[in-house]
């Protein structure tokens, strides 16, 4: 099997996800990146570019949601009220400015 633009080598996938090859191996073994294909000739592992990009977007979306939740909780608790005094704030999405 030849390397195509629709496939990534193991090291290319690790670089694209900004993870170590060891962690990528864990993801592959856990089935997080679909079926990995091994080339018989050299045992090289190939991964679907689309699957790797989908996984990257999924992780990014979970990260954004977690950060949004942490920011909302911090705001609700008033953790940064003192630091924000005197700084103009933009209105939240969907609300009118007072």
Protein Blocks (a to p, Z undefined) as FASTA:
>chain_A
ZZdfkbccfklmmmmnopafklmmmmmmnopnopadddfklopacddfklmmmmmmmmmm
mmmmmmmmmmmmmmmnommmmmmgoiacdddehiacZZ
